[in-house]
Amino acid sequence: MTDILTIRGFKFAAATAGVKSPAVQRLDVGLIAAQSPASAACVTTTNLVVAAPVAITRERLAAGRCQAVLANSGNANAFTGAQGERDARDLTAAAAAALGIDPALVVPMSTGVIGQPMPVERIRPHVAELVDRLDERSLEDFAAAIMTTDTRPKTACVDGELSTGPIRMLGVAKGSGMIAPNMATMLAVVLADYEAEPEFLREALRAASDSSFNCISVDGDMSTNDTLMVMAGGRADAPRVRGSADHNEFARLLTEACRDLARQMVFDGEGATKLVEVRVTGGPDHAAARLVARTVAESLLVKTAFRGEDPNWGRIICAAGRSGVKFDPGGVDLFIGDVSVVRDGLLAQDDWERRAAQVMKRREFSIMLDLKAGPG
């Protein structure tokens, strides 16, 4: 029996509205509601094509406050023109009325088919039902309601300690297809039971996304609806993050929650059979090391070697070499898992192939490449 995930100040609900089709009967609309307005921030897609809910979320979170998230799967409400924006505003207004709050405090999130009009007539009757169903123990239902091609709901719970007491962060996300750096196709919300300044939240969230969701890739594509959001506080008596040490710990916990959710997305990637972590050290600088890692991770030849459990290390070195980063190929070290394959540009040992192949049979393993070209 798994522990039921809860967090002070927030409740959750989900319902079945037949968003994609009346014939599809599964949880597909969800609501997160705070007891009182929370500090909030978001990071959204860098795609030029932006869905209506993303535009509205950006607009409303500019004020740094939010009290509810109304989400749906089955329809992305993207490429739906002015009507799509009216539909999103209509539905969030209905949620606000049922909650008795300002519509500006409700943000929409949508995921699913692009280009189809939102079936507002099927969703609106369930909004009051969502409010009636709000419960602190229903996070898993909300997680199920935002799934599309996901095979499992994705949640994360991180506990820590600040100077004034314990802190919890609870995360929920969806994503398995159109996964690439610069957000990935995803919806994600991280909740914290401490109040924090909106500007700090924006900075901490950008940093957290840069070292989590912006580091994953499944198919190299990017969506129109990607949204990562954090809500902090959620109740009138929520303690506040105070002092630099507490701010640093809050940011660390936020990053940990985002990384947990990001790894779950890769594990659940469409067609994925492996989760491989690519670590690059010794780059000329951090950006250069990151570029090499991304080039290796997105190489189709490297991916086919991983899929075939073939320790073809030449493909990894070749991918690094075409990244545009300067390094001496005669000095690199390469590890597959804990197996030393290349040392100073040459094969490290006679039995490397058998041992490396055994590592690659695992569901999860790592690649480590040391370029010996700097501190990155």
N, C-alpha and C positions, 0 to 999 in steps of 0.2 A: 504494500500500500504506500503510495507516494504522499508526501506532505502536501497539504493544500497551501498554495502561496497566497499570502495576504500582505497588505501594507497599510499603515495608518493613514486615514484621510481619503482613500480612494475605494470606489466600488465599480463593479463590472456587470455587464449583461450581454446577452446575445439572443437572437431570434431567427426564425426562418421566414424569409419574405419571397423566395423564388426570384431573386434578382436576375440571375442569368436566364432562367426560364421557369414558368410555373410548375413545370414537370420536375425540376431539380429541387428536391426537398432536403435541404441541409442548412445548418446555421450559416447565414451569409450577411447578417447585419449585426453590428456590435456597438456598445457604448461604454466609454470610460468616463466616470464623473467624480469630481472632487467635491468635498464638503464645502469648500470655499475657494475662491480664485487662487490659483497657484502661479508662481513664477514659471515662465516657459520660454523655450527657444527651439528653433528647428534648423535643420540642414536639409536642403531639397536637391532634386535632380539638376544636373548641369546640361541636360538635353535642351535643345532649342525649342522642341515641342513640349509644351507644359500642359498638363491636365488642369481642368477647372478647379478641382479641390486643392491642388498645389498652389495655384495663384491666390486662392482665398486664404489658405493657411499662412502663406508668406505675409499677406496683408494684415491678417488679424494678430499674428504673433509679433509683428513689429512693435506692438505695445508691451510685449513681454509678460502678458497675463493670459491665462486660459483656465477654464473650469471643466470642459468636457470635450471628448473626441467622439465623433460619430463616424463609424467606418463601415465599409461594405466590401464584399468580394463579388465576383461575377460580372462587374461592369466597371471599367476604368474611368468613365466620364471624361475621356480624352478625345480630342478632335471632334468635339460636339458643339463648338461655337458658343454663341451668346446664350443659347438655350441651356447648355450644359452648366454654365455658371449660374443661371437663374435656378436650375434644379438643385444645385448644391446649396445655394443660399436658402431656398425654400425648405429643404430637409433640415438644415441646421437651425433654421428659425422654428421649425416644429419641435425639434429637440429642446431648444431654449425655452419655448413656451411650456412644454411639459415639465421641465426642470424648474421653471420660474426664475430664469436668469437672463442676462443680456445676450442676444444672439452673437455679439462680437466676441463672447467668451467660449464659443463652440467652434471647433475646427473640423472640417470634413477630411476623410481619407478614403480613397477608392482604389480598387485594384481589380483587374479582370480584362475583359474584351475591350479593345480600343475601337472607337468610332460608332458605337451603338448608343442611341439615346438612353438616358437613365430612366428606368421604369418607376418613376416617382409614385405612380398610382399604386404600385405594389409595395413600395417601401414605407410610404407615409403612414399607413394604418398601423404599422408595427412600432412606430417611434414611442408612443405612449406605453406600449407593452414593454419596451426596453427599460423605460424609466421605472415602471412597476417592478421589473425583475432585478433591479440593481442590488447587488450583493457583494460583500467584500471577498467572498470565496469563489467567485465565478471567473477568475482570470483565464482559466483553461477554455471556457466557453468562448470568450472573446477571441482568444488565440485561434480557435477552430473556425470562427466566423470570418476571419480575414485570409484564410488559406485559399490558394488557387490550385496550382499544380503541386503544391507542397504535399508531402506524404505524411507529415506529422506536424502538430503545433510546436511553436518555438517560444520558450519562456526562459528567463534567467533570473536568479536571485543572488544578490551579493550583500553580505552584511559586513559592517565595519564599526569603528569607534571614533567619534570625534571628541573634542575636549569636554563637551557638555553631555555626552551620553552616546548610546548606540544609534547607528544609522542603517537604514535598509534601502536598497535600490532593487526595484522589480522591473524587469524588462519583458516585452512581448514583441514578436516580429513575425513577418511572413517573407518568403523569398526562396525560390529554387531555380527559376528560369530567368533569362536576361540578366545574368549576374556577371558584372565586370567591375573593375575599379571605377572610382568616382561615383560611389553610392551603391551600385547594383540595383536590380529591380526589387524594391523592398518597401515595406512599411514597417516602422519600428517606433515604439514608444518606451521610454525609460522613465519610471516614476521614482521620486525620492521623497522620504518623509521628513526632510529638512527644507526650510525656506532658504533661497539663495537669490542674489541679485541677478536680474535678467542679463545684464552685460557679461557678468562672470559666466553664466550658463552658456551664452553664445560662444564664448571663447573655449570653455571646457568641452562643449559638444563638438566644435570644429576639430579640436585636437583629438578627441576620442574617435570621431569618425575617420580621421586621417590615418589612424593606426589600427583600424578595425575594418569597417565596411569598405573603405577605399583601398584595402589590401587584398580583397578577395576577387577571384575570377572563376567562372565556370565556362561560359560560352562567349565571353568577350563583347556582349551587347549591353545596352543601357536603356532604361525605361523612361516613360513620360511622367510617372507618378511617384518616383522615389521620394520618400519623406522619412526623416529621422527626427524625432521630437523628444524633448525632455520636459517633464513637469515636476516642479519641486515645491513642497509644502503641502498644499491641498486641504489644510484645515486652519482655523483661526489661531489655534494655540501651537502650531508647529514651531519647533525650535529653529533658530537661524544659524547658518554657517558663519562663524566669526574667526577672524585671524588667519594669517597666511598658512599655518600648519593645517587648519581645518579645510581651507580652500584646496590645498594640495591633495589632501586625503580624499575629499569629495571628487576631485577631478580624476584621481587614480581609480576610485571605485566605479565611476561612470565609464571610464575606459575599459575596465574589467568586464562590466556588464555588456558593453557593446561588442567586445571581442568574443565573449561567450555566444552571443546571438549570431555574430558573423560566422563563426566556425560551424554553428548548427546549419546555417544556410548552405555552406559548401558541402557538408555531409549529405544534405538533402538535395543537392543540385540535380537538375534533370539529366538522367543518364549517367550520373557520377558513380564510379566504383571505388574511388580512392580519395582520400584527403591528403594532400601533400603540402607541407610547409617549406617554402623556399627561403633560406636565410643567406644573405650575402654580407660578408664582412670585408674589410680592407679596401673599400671603395675610396676614390679620391675625395669624396664627401658623401653626406647622407643621401642627397638627391641622386647621385650617380649610383650608389649601391642599390637604391630603390628601383632605379631604371633597369639595372641588370636583373634584379629579382623579378620584376614585372615581365621583362622580355623572356626570361626562362619560363616563367609560370604560364605565359600565354602562347608559347610555341606549340603548334599543333604536332610537330614531330616529337617534342618532349612528352606531350600528353599521350601520344600513341605508345611511346615507350613505357610510360607509367602504366597505361591500361594493359599492355601486353606483358607487364612484369619483366621487362627486358632492361638490364642495367647498361644501356647504351650511353655511356658517359660522354661520348663525343658530341651527341646532340645537345647536351647541356652546355658544354664549353662553346660550341658553335653559336648557340643562342646568345650566350654572354658576349661573344665576340662581335655580333652584329648589332648590339645595343647602342653602339656609338660611344661607349665609355672606354677611355684609354687605360690599358693595363698590360703587363707583360705576361703573355700566355705561358712563358717558360717558368713562371714563378708561382702559379696558382696551386692551391690545394682544393680537393673536392672530396666530400664525404657523402655517402648514401646511408642514411641512418648513422650508426656508429662505425661503419666500415670505411676505412681510408682507401679511396680508389686512386686518387692522383695526389702526388706530393711533389712540389716544386716542378710542376709541369710534366711529370713522368708517372707511369703506373707505379703504385706504391708497393704492391705485393703480389705474389703469384696466385693466391687463392681468392682474390678480390671478387671475381665474377660470381662464383657460387654463393659467397656470403652476401653480396649485394642483392642477388636475385632473391634470396630468402627474405631480406628486408622488404623488398618490393612486393612480396606476396601479402604483406599486411594491409589492412584496411586504411591505416594511417601511418605515414612515415615522413621523414624530413630529408631535405637536401641542403647541404652547407657548402658554400663556395667562398673561399678566401682569396681575394684578388691581390692582396699584399701591395696595394697601390695608395694607401692612405688610411685615414681614421674613420671613413664612412661605414 
